[in-house]
């Protein structure tokens, strides 16, 4: 193999090795529609205390201990999870169907 052939061969190898393979990911339900069945269900809103959430929505199925700084804990209900920073709700998120 002469120098030109070697260079062409090396170039072809480089092109082949830099090819990007894409993976097509899909979810069974589009993200915007996940939890849609329970979208109208009342959930705790930001600012409520743990005592207020417990009083209005009952006991959660699971309480997950706080982690991090500031401490973030969560209460898991049947259709949604409530996130707390210290003692106050920061967000509630619907579960996937």
C-alpha positions as CSV (number, residue, x, y, z in Angstrom):
1,X,0.0,0.0,0.0
2,X,1.4,3.4,-1.0
3,X,1.3,6.5,1.1
4,X,-1.9,7.9,-0.6
5,X,-3.7,4.6,-0.1
6,X,-2.7,4.5,3.5
7,X,-3.9,8.0,4.0
8,X,-7.3,7.3,2.4
9,X,-7.7,4.1,4.4
10,X,-6.9,6.0,7.6
11,X,-9.4,8.7,6.7
12,X,-12.1,6.2,6.1
13,X,-11.5,4.6,9.4
14,X,-11.7,8.0,11.2
15,X,-14.9,8.8,9.4
16,X,-16.4,5.5,10.4
17,X,-15.4,5.8,14.1
18,X,-16.8,9.3,14.4
19,X,-20.3,8.3,13.3
20,X,-22.9,9.1,15.9
21,X,-25.6,6.6,16.6
22,X,-28.9,8.0,17.7
23,X,-31.4,6.2,19.8
24,X,-35.0,7.0,19.4
25,X,-36.6,7.1,22.9
26,X,-40.3,7.0,23.4
27,X,-42.7,7.0,26.3
28,X,-46.0,5.1,26.4
29,X,-47.8,8.4,27.1
30,X,-46.6,11.8,26.0
31,X,-45.0,13.8,28.9
32,X,-47.7,16.5,28.7
33,X,-50.4,13.9,29.2
34,X,-48.9,11.9,32.0
35,X,-51.0,12.0,35.1
36,X,-53.8,13.6,33.0
37,X,-56.5,11.3,34.5
38,X,-55.9,13.0,37.9
39,X,-55.0,16.5,36.7
40,X,-58.2,17.9,38.2
41,X,-57.6,16.3,41.6
42,X,-57.0,18.7,44.4
43,X,-53.3,18.7,45.5
44,X,-51.4,20.7,48.1
45,X,-50.2,24.1,46.9
46,X,-46.9,25.8,47.6
47,X,-46.7,27.5,51.0
48,X,-48.9,25.1,53.0
49,X,-47.3,23.6,56.1
50,X,-47.0,19.9,56.7
51,X,-49.7,20.2,59.4
52,X,-52.1,21.9,56.9
53,X,-51.4,19.2,54.3
54,X,-52.0,16.5,56.8
55,X,-55.2,18.1,57.9
56,X,-56.6,18.8,54.4
57,X,-55.3,15.7,52.5
58,X,-54.9,13.1,55.1
59,X,-51.9,10.9,55.9
60,X,-49.6,10.1,53.0
61,X,-48.9,6.5,52.0
62,X,-45.2,7.1,52.6
63,X,-43.1,9.8,54.2
64,X,-39.5,10.1,52.8
65,X,-37.0,11.7,55.1
66,X,-35.3,15.0,54.2
67,X,-32.1,15.1,52.3
68,X,-29.7,17.9,51.3
69,X,-29.3,21.5,52.3
70,X,-31.9,23.0,52.4
71,X,-33.6,19.8,53.6
72,X,-36.1,18.5,51.0
73,X,-38.6,15.8,52.1
74,X,-41.5,14.3,50.3
75,X,-44.8,12.7,51.1
76,X,-46.1,10.2,48.6
77,X,-49.9,10.0,48.1
78,X,-51.7,7.6,45.7
79,X,-51.7,9.9,42.7
80,X,-49.1,12.6,43.5
81,X,-46.0,13.4,45.6
82,X,-45.7,16.5,47.7
83,X,-42.2,18.1,48.1
84,X,-41.4,20.1,51.2
85,X,-38.5,22.5,52.0
86,X,-38.3,22.4,55.8
87,X,-41.9,22.5,56.8
88,X,-43.5,24.1,53.7
89,X,-44.8,22.7,50.4
90,X,-42.6,23.8,47.4
91,X,-44.3,21.6,44.8
92,X,-46.7,18.7,44.2
93,X,-46.2,16.4,41.2
94,X,-48.7,14.0,39.6
95,X,-47.5,10.4,39.1
96,X,-47.4,8.8,35.7
97,X,-50.5,6.8,34.8
